[in-house]
Amino acid sequence: MMAEETTLDQMVEPCRVVDATTTCAWVDGEFAGPWNGSSLLVRATDGSIGLLGRTAFLSRMAGRYGYGRSLWGRRPIAALATWGVPVVRRSTTTVQAAALIVDSAQGYRDLPVVDDDGQPIGIVRPIRVMRALAEQTAQRAATDELTGVASRARLIEELDHRLARIASGEGAVAVAFLDLDRLKPVNDLYGHTMGDALLKSVARRLALAIGPEGLLGRLGGDEFAVVMSLKTAPQRRLEEEALALGERLRAALARPDPTLPTPAESRASIGVAVTSGLAADGGALLKAADEAMYAAKVAGGDRVRIGGALGGVRHGLPTDDLVLVYQPFLDVETGRVTAVEALLRARQPDGCLEFPAERMQQVARAGAALELDRWVLSQACAAMVRWTGNADMQEPPRIHVNLAPESVGAPVLADVVLEAIDDSGLERDRVCLELSEYVGVADLVRATPQLATLAAAGIRLALDDIGATLGALRMIGTSLPIECIKVDRSVIEGCGRDAPFDVEMLSLVARLAERFRLDVVAEGIETDVEDDAVRRSGIRQVQGFLHSRPLTEEDLVDFVSRRDVAGLGPRVR
């Protein structure tokens, strides 16, 4: 929506209108009376309009001993009026009126105003015109001309203002940074008129979603931002509110606008950031939200990610209640531990350990999956280093750590992983990263350069959950540098029921592993029947509750030590 042009309609001041033949003495009397207007309009017989300023007229009529009045009193007022002054109407814009005032040969004077029939109705003072022009200019600078929302300058000004208000330690400020996922295709397919209609629609829907408490601004092109004040709360609660704001904005754009054709709709990638710091910086906060938006864009768009006030993926994930447990892999022939898998758990108030499914979802939504994976990797590697120095046990040859699907596509994956391992002091070839089959073939293909870098550095890679879907089977034998595959629990359970498809799937995986010289592990074994089915398939490594539940570090040391000392077989649990 274009900013409305201000007109002179509300600035017109009524004034006296007299004929050109009226005597100066009569006008002098009127000015001396209760009427105190700044100007008087003079109407000639030909319809032209003259202007008589009060101050200039009274100066002419003054003089010692009444000289001015005696000289001019009987003359017609037309002799003292200024003729040829610009004439305006109520509908004349402020900009047009200001130009007439500046360009007028008569100088900085009132402007006569006429109605649609050309009849004089009043005047407009120059000072009011110039003030209105200044206000309009300021308003235009603060408003995006196309959408009517705040301009970039106005948004940044408001952000700094709100940050200054929380300098006392009260409250917080959240920023949401939005980038439309499909503006360019809409422009290319339907033209910029439809693209402009999309931008206006987006502005309307976002404004409704944030309500009066927030400020919506357009940063330029297809980028919008929202500034929102929040009440004082713990950091985790503030981040939840910021994410909720982002999801509210995302949902607003997910609902179709009936005024747009469906192909002209667009969802958005949204990054949010929040701060309650005393020395908060608006530029840093906006940059953090921008970087989080980019993470959302890289992850596929139409999602929300959270950044930290210092930029980048948010740091300082709360991990006080998080612990690792370890589930061994066993050799089916010797019963010895061949590797352990680090599994994340959250300690509940009653002391129980549970898989933090909801936390994992929140972390993924926040764009912090790689940060959490780094923490898990660091903890697992540190544990392996401790075990290496433990004289009471033969440490497992290798530790497996799961990567979240969101982490696999991170452009800094290799750098983050290698830094975490090297900081721990563990040899790189003793780490195996497990990639879930749920990552998807396309994502695995895009991640191949990063994964190849890890493989070249000595890190082993495993495909997890094989058989849960069939997609990742196509990646075996390709350029993806896989050295190990793990058969999903769903296939193992089916084999225990002698389900033909699962029996054939297990056999197929075993043959593929043998052909491409891959290690293969059957996971999720819970019964002797399932264990027998795995043995018959030729798979040599197993994992599951039948052999060992996930163990705390202390229990794992005891478990491994007993097996090493006694040389226990595979059926002893």
Backbone torsions as a table, in degrees:
resi	resn	phi	psi	omega
1	MET	NA	128.8	179.5
2	MET	-73.5	144.2	175.7
3	ALA	-64.6	133.9	-176.2
4	GLU	-69.3	139.8	176.2
5	GLU	-76.0	132.6	176.3
6	THR	-77.9	134.0	177.6
7	THR	-110.4	177.3	-177.7
8	LEU	-84.4	1.3	-170.2
9	ASP	-53.8	-42.7	-176.3
10	GLN	-88.8	2.1	-176.9
11	MET	-106.4	-6.2	-174.6
12	VAL	-71.2	127.8	176.6
13	GLU	-107.3	127.5	177.3
14	PRO	-61.9	148.1	176.4
15	CYS	-150.3	166.3	179.9
16	ARG	-70.8	144.0	175.1
17	VAL	-123.2	125.4	-179.3
18	VAL	-126.6	156.5	176.7
19	ASP	-72.4	156.3	-178.0
20	ALA	-64.2	-21.3	-178.0
21	THR	-86.6	-7.1	179.2
22	THR	-59.0	138.6	-177.0
23	THR	-76.5	154.5	178.7
24	CYS	-66.0	-33.0	179.7
25	ALA	-62.2	-41.0	179.4
26	TRP	-64.6	-44.3	178.8
27	VAL	-62.7	-38.7	178.9
28	ASP	-59.4	-39.9	177.9
29	GLY	-65.7	-37.9	178.8
30	GLU	-65.1	-43.8	179.2
31	PHE	-64.2	-31.3	-179.7
32	ALA	-76.4	-15.7	-179.2
33	GLY	-84.3	-158.2	-176.8
34	PRO	-70.3	-17.1	-177.6
35	TRP	-75.0	126.2	-173.9
36	ASN	-125.2	29.7	179.2
37	GLY	-63.6	156.6	-177.6
38	SER	-80.0	-22.1	-177.1
39	SER	-147.0	167.4	177.3
40	LEU	-136.1	139.8	-179.8
41	LEU	-98.1	138.9	-178.8
42	VAL	-115.9	127.1	-175.8
43	ARG	-107.9	121.3	179.5
44	ALA	-87.5	165.5	-179.1
45	THR	-65.5	-25.5	179.1
46	ASP	-86.1	3.5	177.8
47	GLY	92.8	-7.2	179.1
48	SER	-71.1	157.0	-174.6
49	ILE	-116.9	129.0	174.6
50	GLY	-109.8	160.3	-177.3
51	LEU	-122.1	131.8	178.0
52	LEU	-122.5	113.6	179.4
53	GLY	-80.8	137.2	-176.4
54	ARG	-59.6	-49.5	-174.6
55	THR	-63.6	-46.4	-179.2
56	ALA	-64.7	-37.6	-179.1
57	PHE	-66.6	-48.4	-178.0
58	LEU	-64.3	-31.1	176.8
59	SER	-65.4	-40.7	178.4
60	ARG	-65.4	-38.6	-174.7
61	MET	-79.2	-12.4	-178.9
62	ALA	-81.9	-174.7	178.7
63	GLY	132.7	159.1	-178.5
64	ARG	-64.1	138.0	176.0
65	TYR	59.8	25.0	177.3
66	GLY	72.8	26.9	-176.9
67	TYR	-60.7	-46.8	-177.6
68	GLY	-60.3	-45.6	-178.0
69	ARG	-67.5	-38.1	179.5
70	SER	-68.4	-30.8	-179.4
71	LEU	-77.0	-39.9	-171.7
72	TRP	-107.4	-13.2	-170.6
73	GLY	-54.1	-41.5	-175.9
74	ARG	-87.6	-10.2	-177.0
75	ARG	-77.2	155.2	177.3
76	PRO	-71.1	148.5	-178.1
77	ILE	-62.6	-23.7	179.7
78	ALA	-57.3	-26.0	-177.1
79	ALA	-70.5	-25.5	-178.9
80	LEU	-104.0	-11.6	-179.7
81	ALA	-71.7	154.1	174.3
82	THR	-96.4	125.7	-176.8
83	TRP	-109.0	157.9	179.2
84	GLY	82.2	11.4	177.9
85	VAL	-71.5	150.4	178.3
86	PRO	-61.2	139.5	178.3
87	VAL	-112.8	136.3	-177.8
88	VAL	-124.6	170.4	176.5
89	ARG	-118.8	171.0	177.2
90	ARG	-59.2	-33.0	-175.9
91	SER	-82.1	-5.0	178.0
92	THR	-62.6	135.1	-178.3
93	THR	-77.9	160.4	178.3
94	THR	-59.5	-41.4	-179.3
95	VAL	-63.4	-43.4	179.6
96	GLN	-64.3	-42.0	-179.0
97	ALA	-65.8	-40.8	179.3
98	ALA	-62.6	-39.5	178.7
99	ALA	-64.0	-39.5	178.8
100	LEU	-64.4	-39.5	-180.0
101	ILE	-65.6	-45.3	-177.4
102	VAL	-67.5	-39.7	-174.7
103	ASP	-85.8	-9.1	-173.8
104	SER	-65.6	135.9	176.9
105	ALA	-70.0	-19.8	-178.4
106	GLN	-85.5	-3.2	177.2
107	GLY	88.4	-161.0	-171.7
108	TYR	-82.4	83.4	-174.5
109	ARG	-122.3	165.0	172.3
110	ASP	-60.8	153.8	177.5
111	LEU	-107.5	126.2	173.5
112	PRO	-66.5	142.8	178.3
113	VAL	-117.5	132.0	178.0
114	VAL	-118.7	159.3	177.0
115	ASP	-86.7	-173.4	-176.2
116	ASP	-63.8	-22.0	179.1
117	ASP	-91.8	3.4	179.3
118	GLY	84.8	7.9	-179.7
119	GLN	-85.9	134.5	-178.7
120	PRO	-67.3	136.4	-177.9
121	ILE	-128.9	-10.4	-179.2
122	GLY	165.3	-167.5	179.7
123	ILE	-132.9	163.7	172.6
124	VAL	-123.8	128.9	-179.0
125	ARG	-80.4	139.2	-179.9
126	PRO	-57.3	-37.8	-177.2
127	ILE	-63.8	-34.7	178.0
128	ARG	-70.5	-37.1	178.1
129	VAL	-63.4	-46.2	-176.8
130	MET	-68.1	-36.8	176.0
131	ARG	-64.1	-44.2	178.9
132	ALA	-63.0	-38.3	178.7
133	LEU	-64.8	-41.3	178.7
134	ALA	-63.1	-42.3	178.5
135	GLU	-64.8	-40.6	179.6
136	GLN	-65.4	-40.7	178.8
137	THR	-63.5	-43.3	178.1
138	ALA	-63.6	-39.9	179.1
139	GLN	-64.6	-40.4	179.0
140	ARG	-65.5	-37.8	178.9
141	ALA	-66.2	-27.0	-177.6
142	ALA	-93.7	-3.1	-173.5
143	THR	-126.7	135.4	173.6
144	ASP	-71.2	125.4	-171.0
145	GLU	-64.9	-34.8	-176.1
146	LEU	-78.5	-48.0	-170.8
147	THR	-99.3	-18.9	-179.0
148	GLY	83.7	-3.0	177.0
149	VAL	-83.2	178.9	-178.0
150	ALA	-63.1	147.3	175.7
151	SER	-78.6	170.8	177.9
152	ARG	-58.5	-45.0	-179.1
153	ALA	-61.9	-42.9	-180.0
154	ARG	-65.8	-40.4	-179.5
155	LEU	-63.9	-45.5	-179.8
156	ILE	-64.8	-39.0	176.7
157	GLU	-60.0	-44.7	179.5
158	GLU	-67.5	-38.2	178.2
159	LEU	-60.7	-48.0	179.2
160	ASP	-62.5	-37.7	179.5
161	HIS	-63.8	-43.9	-178.9
162	ARG	-70.6	-34.8	177.0
163	LEU	-66.2	-36.9	178.2
164	ALA	-63.9	-33.3	-179.3
165	ARG	-70.3	-24.3	-180.0
166	ILE	-93.7	6.6	-179.8
167	ALA	-62.2	-22.1	178.0
168	SER	-76.9	-4.9	180.0
169	GLY	96.9	1.2	-178.9
170	GLU	-102.1	127.8	175.0
171	GLY	84.7	179.8	-179.1
172	ALA	-150.2	166.9	179.7
173	VAL	-130.8	132.3	176.2
174	ALA	-114.6	146.0	176.3
175	VAL	-125.5	134.4	172.6
176	ALA	-115.6	130.1	-178.1
177	PHE	-114.2	120.2	-175.2
178	LEU	-116.7	138.5	174.2
179	ASP	-130.7	122.8	-178.5
180	LEU	-67.1	138.9	-176.3
181	ASP	-82.4	-18.8	-170.0
182	ARG	-134.5	20.6	-178.8
183	LEU	-63.9	-43.4	-178.4
184	LYS	-61.5	-47.6	176.3
185	PRO	-58.9	-37.3	178.9
186	VAL	-65.0	-44.4	177.1
187	ASN	-60.8	-42.6	-177.0
188	ASP	-67.9	-38.4	-174.8
189	LEU	-85.3	-38.3	-170.7
190	TYR	-117.1	-6.4	-179.8
191	GLY	94.3	164.6	-174.5
192	HIS	-72.4	-20.5	175.7
193	THR	-62.8	-43.4	177.5
194	MET	-70.5	-34.9	176.1
195	GLY	-61.6	-40.6	177.2
196	ASP	-65.2	-38.8	177.7
197	ALA	-62.4	-38.2	177.1
198	LEU	-63.9	-44.8	-180.0
199	LEU	-61.5	-41.4	178.5
200	LYS	-65.1	-40.5	178.8
201	SER	-63.6	-43.8	178.4
202	VAL	-59.8	-44.9	-179.8
203	ALA	-60.5	-43.3	-179.8
204	ARG	-62.4	-47.1	-176.4
205	ARG	-68.0	-39.2	178.7
206	LEU	-66.8	-40.5	179.8
207	ALA	-61.0	-40.6	177.6
208	LEU	-66.3	-34.5	-176.2
209	ALA	-71.4	-34.0	-175.5
210	ILE	-89.4	-23.0	-179.6
211	GLY	72.7	-169.3	-174.0
212	PRO	-76.8	-13.3	-175.2
213	GLU	-78.4	-22.0	-177.1
214	GLY	-108.8	167.5	175.7
215	LEU	-119.5	126.5	178.1
216	LEU	-101.9	133.5	177.7
217	GLY	-136.4	154.6	173.8
218	ARG	-104.3	121.9	-176.6
219	LEU	-83.4	-17.2	-178.2
220	GLY	135.3	149.7	178.5
221	GLY	56.6	-122.9	-178.9
222	ASP	-106.0	23.8	-177.3
223	GLU	-109.4	131.5	175.8
224	PHE	-124.7	162.0	175.0
225	ALA	-144.9	153.5	178.3
226	VAL	-127.4	134.3	173.0
227	VAL	-111.0	129.5	-176.3
228	MET	-137.5	132.4	175.1
229	SER	-86.6	140.7	179.3
230	LEU	-124.1	156.7	176.0
231	LYS	-78.4	156.4	179.1
232	THR	-58.0	133.4	-179.4
233	ALA	-162.2	163.9	173.8
234	PRO	-58.3	153.7	-174.4
235	GLN	-56.2	-41.1	-178.7
236	ARG	-62.9	-39.4	178.9
237	ARG	-66.5	-40.1	178.4
238	LEU	-61.6	-40.2	179.6
239	GLU	-67.0	-37.0	176.6
240	GLU	-63.6	-40.4	178.8
241	GLU	-67.0	-38.5	178.1
242	ALA	-64.5	-42.2	177.8
243	LEU	-65.3	-38.2	177.9
244	ALA	-63.4	-37.9	175.6
245	LEU	-61.3	-46.5	179.1
246	GLY	-60.1	-41.7	-179.6
247	GLU	-67.8	-34.5	177.9
248	ARG	-64.7	-40.9	178.1
249	LEU	-67.8	-41.4	179.2
250	ARG	-62.3	-42.3	-179.8
251	ALA	-65.4	-34.9	179.7
252	ALA	-62.5	-37.8	179.6
253	LEU	-82.6	-18.6	178.1
254	ALA	-74.5	-23.7	177.7
255	ARG	-78.4	128.0	-176.5
256	PRO	-63.2	147.9	172.4
257	ASP	-99.3	116.2	-176.5
258	PRO	-63.3	-14.9	179.3
259	THR	-82.7	-8.3	-179.0
260	LEU	-112.5	143.4	170.3
261	PRO	-66.3	145.2	-175.7
262	THR	-51.2	-44.2	179.9
263	PRO	-65.8	-13.9	-179.4
264	ALA	-94.1	5.1	176.1
265	GLU	-78.0	162.7	174.6
266	SER	-152.4	135.4	170.4
267	ARG	-91.4	-173.6	-172.0
268	ALA	-141.0	150.4	167.9
269	SER	-92.7	130.4	-171.2
270	ILE	-127.8	128.6	172.0
271	GLY	-113.9	139.1	178.1
272	VAL	-125.0	153.0	175.4
273	ALA	-147.0	150.6	-177.1
274	VAL	-142.2	146.6	177.9
275	THR	-146.2	147.2	171.4
276	SER	-128.2	17.3	-174.8
277	GLY	-71.7	151.0	-179.2
278	LEU	-71.3	-30.8	-178.2
279	ALA	-109.8	39.0	-176.4
280	ALA	-64.7	143.4	-178.6
281	ASP	-117.4	125.0	-176.4
282	GLY	-63.1	-40.9	179.9
283	GLY	-62.7	-41.6	179.8
284	ALA	-67.3	-39.1	-179.3
285	LEU	-66.4	-44.0	178.8
286	LEU	-64.8	-37.6	178.4
287	LYS	-65.3	-40.2	178.5
288	ALA	-62.4	-42.6	178.2
289	ALA	-66.1	-38.1	178.2
290	ASP	-62.2	-45.3	-180.0
291	GLU	-66.0	-37.2	176.9
292	ALA	-65.8	-37.4	176.1
293	MET	-60.6	-41.5	179.7
294	TYR	-63.5	-38.5	176.9
295	ALA	-62.2	-39.3	177.0
296	ALA	-65.3	-38.4	178.8
297	LYS	-64.9	-44.5	-179.7
298	VAL	-64.5	-33.5	-178.5
299	ALA	-75.6	-2.0	176.2
300	GLY	123.9	-6.5	179.2
301	GLY	80.0	172.9	-179.3
302	ASP	53.3	46.0	176.9
303	ARG	-153.9	171.4	-175.8
304	VAL	-119.3	136.4	175.4
305	ARG	-131.0	154.4	-178.9
306	ILE	-115.9	140.4	177.3
307	GLY	-115.1	171.6	178.4
308	GLY	-100.0	161.2	-176.6
309	ALA	-65.5	-17.6	179.2
310	LEU	-98.4	9.4	176.7
311	GLY	93.9	159.4	177.3
312	GLY	78.5	-175.2	176.1
313	VAL	-62.8	140.0	-172.9
314	ARG	-58.8	141.0	-178.7
315	HIS	-109.2	166.6	177.1
316	GLY	76.5	40.9	175.9
317	LEU	-58.6	135.1	176.8
318	PRO	-68.5	117.8	-177.0
319	THR	-125.4	9.9	-175.3
320	ASP	-59.3	-32.5	-177.1
321	ASP	-97.0	4.4	-177.1
322	LEU	-96.3	139.0	176.8
323	VAL	-138.6	162.9	174.6
324	LEU	-107.5	141.4	168.1
325	VAL	-119.2	164.1	-170.3
326	TYR	-132.7	128.7	178.6
327	GLN	-114.6	124.1	-174.5
328	PRO	-76.6	155.8	164.0
329	PHE	-101.6	138.7	-179.1
330	LEU	-120.6	146.2	171.7
331	ASP	-78.8	127.0	-174.6
332	VAL	-67.6	-20.4	-178.3
333	GLU	-89.3	-44.9	-174.0
334	THR	-100.7	-20.8	-176.7
335	GLY	77.7	3.2	-179.1
336	ARG	-81.3	157.0	179.5
337	VAL	-77.2	124.0	179.4
338	THR	-100.3	-21.7	178.7
339	ALA	-170.9	168.6	172.2
340	VAL	-132.3	150.1	177.1
341	GLU	-108.7	127.3	177.0
342	ALA	-81.8	127.9	-177.8
343	LEU	-123.8	137.0	-176.3
344	LEU	-86.3	136.4	176.5
345	ARG	-138.2	156.0	176.0
346	ALA	-114.3	131.7	-179.7
347	ARG	-81.9	123.1	-179.1
348	GLN	-82.8	164.4	-179.8
349	PRO	-56.2	-29.7	179.6
350	ASP	-85.6	3.5	178.1
351	GLY	94.4	-11.1	-179.9
352	CYS	-71.9	152.8	178.0
353	LEU	-106.1	128.4	179.9
354	GLU	-132.2	151.4	175.2
355	PHE	-68.6	125.6	-174.4
356	PRO	-82.9	67.8	-174.6
357	ALA	-59.8	-46.5	-178.2
358	GLU	-66.1	-40.2	178.2
359	ARG	-60.8	-41.9	-179.7
360	MET	-61.6	-39.5	178.5
361	GLN	-65.6	-41.1	179.2
362	GLN	-64.8	-40.7	179.8
363	VAL	-63.7	-42.4	179.1
364	ALA	-63.6	-43.4	178.2
365	ARG	-63.1	-33.1	-178.2
366	ALA	-79.6	-3.0	-178.8
367	GLY	73.4	20.1	-175.5
368	ALA	-110.0	18.5	-177.3
369	ALA	-60.6	-43.1	-178.7
370	LEU	-65.7	-35.6	178.1
371	GLU	-64.4	-42.7	178.1
372	LEU	-66.7	-41.3	177.7
373	ASP	-60.4	-37.6	178.4
374	ARG	-63.6	-40.5	178.4
375	TRP	-62.3	-46.1	179.0
376	VAL	-60.9	-45.2	-179.6
377	LEU	-61.2	-43.6	179.5
378	SER	-62.2	-43.4	179.7
379	GLN	-65.4	-42.1	-178.8
380	ALA	-66.3	-42.7	179.3
381	CYS	-65.0	-39.2	178.2
382	ALA	-62.5	-38.7	177.7
383	ALA	-63.6	-43.0	178.3
384	MET	-60.0	-38.9	178.1
385	VAL	-64.0	-40.4	177.8
386	ARG	-63.6	-42.6	-178.8
387	TRP	-65.2	-34.2	-179.9
388	THR	-61.6	-33.0	-180.0
389	GLY	-91.5	6.9	-178.8
390	ASN	-92.2	114.0	-177.5
391	ALA	-71.6	-14.9	-176.2
392	ASP	-86.7	-2.6	-177.8
393	MET	-144.6	153.8	169.5
394	GLN	-92.4	108.7	-172.8
395	GLU	-60.7	148.8	176.7
396	PRO	-60.7	145.2	-178.9
397	PRO	-63.0	-28.9	-170.8
398	ARG	-152.3	150.8	175.1
399	ILE	-119.1	136.0	178.6
400	HIS	-102.3	136.0	178.3
401	VAL	-130.9	133.1	-178.8
402	ASN	-82.1	140.6	170.9
403	LEU	-103.8	133.1	175.8
404	ALA	-65.6	148.1	177.4
405	PRO	-53.7	-35.7	-179.2
406	GLU	-68.9	-26.7	-178.5
407	SER	-75.8	-30.6	-173.0
408	VAL	-60.0	-36.0	-177.6
409	GLY	-87.8	2.8	-177.6
410	ALA	-67.6	131.6	-178.6
411	PRO	-67.3	-14.6	180.0
412	VAL	-108.6	17.9	-175.6
413	LEU	-54.4	-52.4	-175.9
414	ALA	-60.5	-44.3	-179.1
415	ASP	-62.1	-43.4	-178.3
416	VAL	-65.5	-45.6	-177.9
417	VAL	-64.0	-49.2	-177.2
418	LEU	-64.8	-37.4	178.3
419	GLU	-63.9	-43.2	-179.3
420	ALA	-63.5	-43.4	-178.9
421	ILE	-68.0	-46.9	-178.1
422	ASP	-63.8	-37.0	178.5
423	ASP	-63.1	-29.3	-178.6
424	SER	-78.6	-22.2	-177.1
425	GLY	88.0	3.1	179.7
426	LEU	-81.8	144.9	176.0
427	GLU	-63.9	138.7	-176.1
428	ARG	-62.7	-35.1	-175.2
429	ASP	-75.3	2.2	176.5
430	ARG	-99.7	9.8	179.3
431	VAL	-116.1	135.0	173.7
432	CYS	-126.2	125.7	177.8
433	LEU	-96.3	128.3	-179.1
434	GLU	-97.1	127.8	179.8
435	LEU	-106.8	120.6	-178.8
436	SER	-67.6	142.5	175.4
437	GLU	-62.3	-21.4	-179.1
438	TYR	-72.6	-7.4	177.2
439	VAL	-59.7	-37.5	-179.5
440	GLY	98.5	143.7	-175.1
441	VAL	-62.1	-45.7	-177.5
442	ALA	-60.6	-41.4	179.4
443	ASP	-67.0	-37.8	178.0
444	LEU	-64.7	-39.3	178.7
445	VAL	-62.8	-44.7	-179.9
446	ARG	-65.1	-30.6	-177.5
447	ALA	-85.8	-4.6	-174.5
448	THR	-54.8	-43.1	179.0
449	PRO	-59.0	-42.3	178.5
450	GLN	-66.3	-42.2	179.9
451	LEU	-66.6	-36.6	178.0
452	ALA	-64.6	-36.9	176.6
453	THR	-61.9	-42.2	178.2
454	LEU	-64.9	-44.5	-179.8
455	ALA	-62.0	-41.0	179.1
456	ALA	-64.8	-26.4	178.8
457	ALA	-84.3	-1.2	176.9
458	GLY	104.5	-2.7	179.6
459	ILE	-77.8	132.5	176.1
460	ARG	-85.9	148.7	179.6
461	LEU	-124.2	139.5	179.7
462	ALA	-127.5	142.3	171.6
463	LEU	-92.6	119.4	-177.0
464	ASP	-96.5	161.8	172.4
465	ASP	62.6	28.0	178.8
466	ILE	-60.1	128.8	-179.5
467	GLY	103.2	-20.6	176.2
468	ALA	-62.8	-38.8	166.6
469	THR	-133.9	175.9	-177.0
470	LEU	-103.2	-4.2	-172.7
471	GLY	-61.7	-48.0	-172.3
472	ALA	-69.2	-18.5	177.0
473	LEU	-57.2	-31.6	-179.4
474	ARG	-69.1	-16.8	-179.0
475	MET	-84.2	-14.0	179.2
476	ILE	-70.1	128.4	-179.8
477	GLY	87.3	3.0	177.5
478	THR	-94.3	-165.3	180.0
479	SER	-73.0	-8.0	177.1
480	LEU	-66.8	121.3	-171.3
481	PRO	-79.6	65.7	-177.3
482	ILE	-89.7	138.4	176.8
483	GLU	-118.6	-10.3	-176.5
484	CYS	-147.3	144.8	173.2
485	ILE	-128.6	146.5	-179.2
486	LYS	-122.3	127.7	-177.5
487	VAL	-82.5	130.9	-175.2
488	ASP	-67.3	150.1	179.1
489	ARG	-56.1	-33.8	-178.0
490	SER	-62.2	-36.3	178.4
491	VAL	-71.1	-42.9	-179.7
492	ILE	-61.7	-43.2	179.5
493	GLU	-63.1	-40.6	178.0
494	GLY	-63.9	-38.7	178.0
495	CYS	-64.4	-34.4	177.4
496	GLY	-64.5	-26.1	176.9
497	ARG	-94.6	5.3	-178.4
498	ASP	60.7	34.1	177.5
499	ALA	-69.5	124.8	-173.0
500	PRO	-57.3	-43.3	-177.7
501	PHE	-61.8	-46.2	-177.0
502	ASP	-69.5	-35.8	176.8
503	VAL	-62.6	-43.8	179.6
504	GLU	-68.1	-38.0	178.3
505	MET	-61.8	-44.3	179.4
506	LEU	-62.3	-42.1	178.5
507	SER	-64.5	-40.0	179.2
508	LEU	-63.5	-45.1	179.8
509	VAL	-61.8	-42.4	179.9
510	ALA	-62.3	-40.8	-179.7
511	ARG	-68.4	-41.2	177.7
512	LEU	-62.1	-42.1	179.5
513	ALA	-61.8	-41.1	180.0
514	GLU	-68.0	-41.2	-177.6
515	ARG	-65.2	-40.7	-176.9
516	PHE	-99.7	11.8	175.1
517	ARG	56.4	51.8	178.2
518	LEU	-108.5	143.8	168.1
519	ASP	-68.5	146.9	178.3
520	VAL	-135.6	136.9	-178.6
521	VAL	-126.4	132.9	173.7
522	ALA	-96.5	118.6	-175.4
523	GLU	-109.0	156.0	175.4
524	GLY	82.7	23.7	179.4
525	ILE	-75.7	125.2	-175.8
526	GLU	-124.5	-14.8	-177.6
527	THR	-132.3	161.3	177.0
528	ASP	-64.1	-34.2	-180.0
529	VAL	-63.8	-44.2	177.6
530	GLU	-64.0	-39.0	-179.6
531	ASP	-64.3	-39.9	179.0
532	ASP	-65.5	-39.6	179.9
533	ALA	-63.0	-39.8	178.7
534	VAL	-65.3	-43.2	179.7
535	ARG	-60.1	-42.8	-178.3
536	ARG	-64.7	-27.6	-179.2
537	SER	-73.7	-16.3	-178.5
538	GLY	95.0	1.2	178.2
539	ILE	-73.9	134.0	-170.8
540	ARG	-102.5	-15.9	-179.4
541	GLN	-117.2	137.3	-176.0
542	VAL	-132.3	158.1	178.6
543	GLN	-152.1	138.3	178.1
544	GLY	159.1	171.1	-177.6
545	PHE	-60.4	-27.5	179.7
546	LEU	-60.3	-35.7	-177.4
547	HIS	-98.0	-38.3	176.6
548	SER	-171.2	134.1	170.5
549	ARG	-76.3	165.9	173.0
550	PRO	-58.3	135.4	-172.5
551	LEU	-117.9	148.4	169.3
552	THR	-67.0	166.8	-178.4
553	GLU	-59.2	-42.0	179.8
554	GLU	-63.5	-44.3	-180.0
555	ASP	-68.3	-33.4	178.7
556	LEU	-65.3	-42.7	178.2
557	VAL	-57.5	-44.7	179.2
558	ASP	-64.8	-42.3	-179.1
559	PHE	-61.4	-47.8	-178.0
560	VAL	-68.2	-41.1	-177.9
561	SER	-62.3	-44.3	-179.9
562	ARG	-61.1	-39.9	-178.7
563	ARG	-70.9	-38.8	-180.0
564	ASP	-66.0	-40.2	-177.5
565	VAL	-73.0	-44.5	-173.3
566	ALA	-88.4	-17.3	-175.7
567	GLY	62.0	44.5	-173.6
568	LEU	-68.5	148.6	179.6
569	GLY	-81.2	177.5	-171.2
570	PRO	-71.8	-22.1	-176.0
571	ARG	-89.4	-6.1	-179.1
572	VAL	-86.5	129.7	-177.2
573	ARG	-127.6	NA	NA
